């Protein structure tokens, strides 16, 4: 108590608090007045959670993703802090839109509140900037490509677009300069600007008070405390509870590490989908009208609204013609956003790419749980057969081989390569469409004459050649029978453990067939004597790929036996 008295005697804090809490509200307290204070509370929450994230986050293209993974999966309650920050930013956009509509409908931009209105518009722009600069910071695929879309939209602006993009990106390509600039804006410039604008906005709000709706009984006056503050606190708590529930039940997403060489379905964040959809609806030569025209038109109209609407009344029906563009704009934003979401939901190609991206993200997190190498998460993925191996295969091999429905059929299909099903069908019809039909290898005949029991035994024998200790066990008795059939029927053309090819047909050596070593040898030097020799038409990749890339492709192909 003595401390409060000491502080009050030097600062007058009690008088300030009394004036703030006992200030009368003409027309009485209303739920319509809660959006501004709710927005301020969410912004303060963003500041607190942002500072907590900064304690661990590393603003580096090499380490940003790793640090966000660490926050999400290693820091105590880090997932919750990041989720509150992530969804809090989206809540700000929603509450900001609601606040703008409420102020417009109530006519709170009219004299003498013009400056307060303009400060609010500046706050809206800074808040959008805060959102744009924030979603790149995890340096994941979603943030990278969403930023790409956003900066490309800005870059298409006539006259100044190229300069704006260069300032934001920091060069011709997205990289460390881009991340550094957006990080500086996100944690320094924009929060400081918002803080100043918010202070000025609140000071003018306290000076003029809220705008009562038309028809309100101005004779009714209620103190800010407790009548309005209870509503403000209730709304703010409600918003934070919604954010917390979404965080707990959904969690903040973390896509795979940013890699521009990997195909990804680029989309901006949901609150910019309306602009993205608008761009898709116009021809390319009219895009500048959307990127420049719409923002300039909307911004100019909102800025000029206090001058356009000079009616002495704030009754809605008397001003409906004036504020109709704002209401129609809100409906257009909702409609275009819904159109974009619906288009993506019915776009089979987009959905396939989205599933692939989600699978890659889940795999990245799974690998990171076992440790991220010092070289960074991209090397972690590059060395993983299910990501790096698949990527390299898709880039280098699908021009001749089909895999899971993708690729050209100029050589054997590799979907389910060396699985029991693949091997059995190969033995039945090696010249079939899935196998050698499109190659010049025509010396091997169908082995169906051996009978299904013998084919199944040889299949199990060959399948066992590629087995590793961690794999499920094979049928040992069937392998033994298959070995006998192979020795008596197949070694005329094939070498096995140093013996065979008695007819000098030049068939590949099947020792360790479909093992990582065998596959890697086939990729690196397919024309070697141990592989297809003179029958080979496959290009050698020993000089095109690194040893690590060959190993990951080999591991990826070996895993097809389990698909």
Secondary structure, DSSP 4 states (H G I P E B T S, - for coil): -HHHHHHHHHH-HHHHHHHHHH-EEET---GGGHHHHHHHHHHHHHHHHHHHHHTT----TTTHHHHHHHHHHTSTTHHHHHHHHHHHHHHHHHHHHHHHHHHHHHTTTSTT-HHHHHHHHHHHHHHHHHHHHHTTTT-BHHHHHHHHHHHHHHHTSTTTHHHHHHHHHSSSS-SHHHHHHHHHIIIIIHHHHHHHHHHHHHHHHHHH---PPTT--TT-EEEIIIIIHHHHHHHHHHHHHHHHHHHHHT-----SBP-TTS-------GGGHHHHHHHHHS-GGGHHIIIIIIHHHHHHHHHHHHHH---S---HHHHHHHHHHHHHHHHHHHHHHHHHHHHHHT-HHHHHHHHHHHHHHHHHHHHHTT---TT-HHHHHHT-IIIIIHHHHHHHTTTT--BTTBS--SS---TTTTSHHHHHHHHH-TTSTTTTTTSS---PPP-GGG-HHHHHHHHHHHHHHT--TTSPPP-HHHHHHHHHHHHHHTTTT-EETTEE-TT---PPP-TTTTSHHHHHHHHH-TTSTTTTGGG--SPP-TTTS-HHHHHHHHHHHHGGGG-
